[in-house]
Amino acid sequence: MKRYQNYVQGHWIDGGESELDLFNAISGDKIGEVSSAGLNYEAILDYGRRTGGDKLRKMTFQERGRMLKALAFHLLDKKRKYYEVSAWTGATKVDSWIDIEGGIGNLFANASLRRQFPDLPYNVDGVAAPMSKEGTFIGHHIMVPKRGVAVHINAFNFPIWGMLEKIAVNLMAGVPAIVKPSEYTCFLTEVMVRDIIASKILPEGSLQLICGLGRGVIDHVTSEDVVTFTGSAKTGKLLKGLPRILEESVPFNLEADSLNATILGEHATPDTEEFKLFIKETVKEITVKAGQKCTAVRRIIVPENLIEEVQNGIAARLKTTVIGDPSQEGVRMGALATRIQVERVRESVELLAKSQNIVFGDLDEFEVTGADKDKGAFFAPILFRNDQPYINTDVHNVEAFGPVSTIMPYKNMDDAIELARMGKGSLVSSIVTPNDDEAKEFVINAASMHGRILVLNKDCAKESTGHGSPMPLLTHGGPGRAGGGEEMGGKRGVMHYMQRTAIQGHPTTITKITEQFQVGAEMPEAVPHVFRQHFEELNIGDTVFTHKHTVTDADIVNFANVSGDNFYAHMDATSLEGTVFEQRVAHGYFLLSKAAGLFVDPKKGPVLLNYGVEEARFTKPVYPGATIGVRFTVKEKIDQEKKDEDDIAKGIVKFLVDMYDETGETVALATILTMVKKIDQSK
């Protein structure tokens, strides 16, 4: 019998005596066993911190991003084997696609975040804060990787996505991970982790895997570690309250199953496309993954005058849902992950049935195609109806973690909002409506109790990712019952694994630390001109002090003729009464254009192109007769990988354009983005 292994301290090991037998959710056949008994968790955590952490912290965000991108491509090439094993969890091809390719998509998305971070192992957060009259003392914030490990305790429903959506974020931050998947579906996680380790794309120690029960995995965490938990609120709160977590002030991110709601807007009447969308999307959320999603729809909130039509529409679609072996033609819903889940969902359904009525489905009488329902972990869709949701409130407190949902009426939008909020905190809710005012009213008033809200109408339906799909660049989590945590979220998610520290000092010192030019820092004159230097030769703070130019009326008129900008403040001196201007003012874009004329060295050199302007602003009116000059300073450098062998080796250089007048006062600021060649290494 196959023993699924743990990967710890650089080795694949069995663990001690078997802790659990593993079964195929479709056939009921035993597929293996697993154990983590006897593992030395203190040593495992220490190995991650020292071996994986030391290597990851030395990598820049650009290097970490490219690492994630390479891993994503590697796993995508091997996806076929993951689909084969995923079927053992009861998943259909669509279910597996969400888990496998959705998870790999997280790697791609987080890899792209490297463009939002500096070319450093740490992050420079926000902008400097001036703290002195003469500008010799400033403050800033940096964020450095925590010198711990991320311990991820994941749920059974997404063995791959659950792992990849979390490690993508901590690896991008420079923190290693220990993954503890659910013991019931760890066999799928183990298959992928074997490919990850064998690829050697990740530094050794940056990923370890615990496949068994994992008892004791967080007994040795410290204040620099981060623990995440996905699963039931009851278990999550128990873990969050452990003495070790409290004593060490360990960050604990809890993402718990919640009683998510979908709302049919009052304007989405049966003659609208939105009504049809509501029926279709609701049934999809009940049946995809056999309802085993933390984001699945549990409460269906509809206008009281439409409840019969909605009930009939949902029931009609559910009736056509074929349950069984996903390999069989026509099967649209597979099994729950385990027979244990069948019993747990059944108990919850029986409890809910005491206060509301089943209007579709049966716990015992249902057909299964291509499999034996008594051996597999099959469960038929159940639709409840609750006509008094303020009196019969079990629906707002009890979750059946399977293909189970309850339809209930509302009188007006305030009523719908209140019912949605009675879930006491949800990961997601959705509203389907063709009316944007109705959508706004719901979103603004319901948002405080929901981590995400989908607004669905016919205009976005074709490309909408749906109620149940959290996206890598948006936060995933929710308040209250949903755990109060936050996962993913793009750049925000990465920052969960970093320590923000305020730094104070002279602008020159802060420039050295951040490797970003700070106003007030030393500005040594660039020799030769910065446009004559390659990427590697440029130093942060090097500055070109340009020749000067006196602005004339002719400059303003000529620029107006070229640009077509004849705004009165530039062209009509008689219309300035009641404005902030004393006389005709030079165009801001003329100033930027003139600045380029002053700072550019026109000869061919390492600078390939200017491709953007950021943070441009005009701080003081410039009138005819003013004399302007430019301080052109190397602000920041970002390395860039070659796309292929023929690509030019180059990097991104940001230059600060500081335009000033004859008084020395700044009149305009901007950041110019350029591509600059590297030194030709072939010579």
NORPENOR-V249436 format. One record per run of one state. SS is the DSSP state (h for helix, s for strand, l for the rest). FROM is the first residue (numbers start at 1). LEN is the number of residues. If there is no record, write none. Layout:
SS_FROM_LEN / SS_FROM_LEN
This chain:
l_1_2 / s_3_2 / l_5_1 / s_6_3 / l_9_2 / s_11_3 / l_14_6 / s_20_4 / l_24_6 / s_30_5 / l_35_6 / h_41_18 / l_59_2 / h_61_17 / l_78_1 / h_79_11 / l_90_3 / h_93_24 / l_117_6 / s_123_8 / l_131_7 / s_138_8 / l_146_3 / s_149_5 / l_154_7 / h_161_13 / l_174_2 / s_176_5 / l_181_5 / h_186_14 / l_200_7 / s_207_4 / l_211_15 / s_226_6 / l_232_1 / h_233_8 / l_241_2 / h_243_5 / l_248_3 / s_251_6 / l_257_3 / s_260_5 / l_265_8 / h_273_19 / l_292_5 / s_297_7 / h_304_16 / l_320_3 / s_323_2 / l_325_8 / s_333_1 / l_334_5 / h_339_14 / l_353_4 / s_357_4 / l_361_8 / s_369_1 / l_370_12 / s_382_5 / l_387_6 / h_393_4 / l_397_7 / s_404_7 / l_411_2 / h_413_9 / l_422_4 / s_426_7 / l_433_3 / h_436_14 / s_450_7 / l_457_18 / s_475_2 / l_477_3 / h_480_3 / l_483_4 / s_487_2 / l_489_2 / h_491_5 / l_496_2 / s_498_8 / l_506_1 / h_507_8 / l_515_10 / s_525_1 / l_526_4 / h_530_3 / l_533_2 / h_535_3 / l_538_5 / s_543_3 / l_546_3 / s_549_2 / l_551_2 / h_553_11 / l_564_4 / h_568_4 / l_572_1 / h_573_3 / l_576_9 / s_585_1 / l_586_2 / h_588_12 / l_600_7 / s_607_12 / l_619_4 / s_623_1 / l_624_3 / s_627_13 / l_640_10 / s_650_11 / l_661_5 / s_666_12 / l_678_6
